[in-house]
Every structure is written in C-alpha cells, then in structure tokens.
Amino acid sequence: MDTKWIKAYYNARGLQWADQKSALLFFLSEVGELAEAYAEVEGVGLSGEETDLLAGFADLGLKADEIVSRKPGWIRNNDRLRKQNIAHEAADCNMMLSVFLESYANISPDDALREKMALKLSCSENNLEDLLNSHRLP
C-alpha cells in the first residue's frame, strides 16, 4: 500500500506516524481484530480448532493493544462492540503492515513482495512482471 495515502489520512485525523515497534504492535492488534471479526461473521463454518485459534489471535491482539495503548498520543478508534466488518479489519492490517515496513525498512509490502518473488524465481525485479505474465492463469 502506498504510504502517501496513509500519511494524508493520519494528517486528516491528527494522528502521529508510528515508530517501528509501535507499528508492529498496532499491526498485531489489527490481526486480532480481524480474527475476532472473522470468527463472529463466519463462525458457523469454523471447526472447534479454528474457533480456538482465532480466539487466541483475538486475545493476543488485545494484549498488543494494551501495550501500545500506554504510548503517549495513542488513539483507540475501534471499541470492538460494533458490527464486524472483515474487509475494513483486513484493510487496517494492510495499513499497519505498510506503516511498520516503512518505519522499519523504508519499503512497502508490495515492494518487499516483488523483491521476494524475484529472489524465489531467480530473476531480476525488472523481469518479474514479464515472467509472471507468462505464467498467468486463464
């Protein structure tokens, strides 16, 4: 995700850019919220083992939330009581992963993925798109 959009959003909301450790904790909190939302919306189709796993992620997300909430300037914007929106929670994960990677390595998740794909396919990043296009499913 292009962080220029995230930075503009943060400015519009009066939020502060997170340092790498806080961004990672925010990301883990968001993963917990996504797990909680998915379990609530799709719970009927989950096995007991899957339900327990998602509940564990939700609990760990709350713990990450507790830790990062002690940071000055932190703003909680999800009370976890409203109707769950899986797409919005996944988008929050994407946003916080993008903030983390920029804070940590000055790279976007998309750029990191392209770099990894090129490495795994033993090609240059410049040739990656052509190689992938030649293997695209119909």
Secondary structure, DSSP 4 states (H G I P E B T S, - for coil): --HHHHHHHHHHHTPPPPPHHHHHHHHHHHHHHHHHHHHHHHGGG--HHHHHHHHHHHHHHHHHHHHHHTSTT------S-SPP-HHHHHHHHHHHHHHHHHHHHS--HHHHHHHHHHHHTTS-HHHHHHHHHTT---
